[in-house]
Amino acid sequence: MNVQVIADAAGRLVWASPALPGSAHDLSAARAHGIIDALTSTHVMTFADKGYQGETSRYAG
């Protein structure tokens, strides 16, 4: 299963998504749950692994 998790800088759980099938790519899951749009619209600095690299570039400018 694929569960997306958002944690704060101290590692505390802020949010966990409902589970998707394990075959769901992390970036697809993040899009499906609205994570990408939510974080970019609020201008929250976000650290993520390389599976998400480049996604926010479509919001730049």
Secondary structure, 3 states (H helix, E strand, C coil): CECCEEECCCCCEEEECCCECCCCCHHHHHHHCCHHHHHHHCCCCCCCCHHHCCHHHHHCC
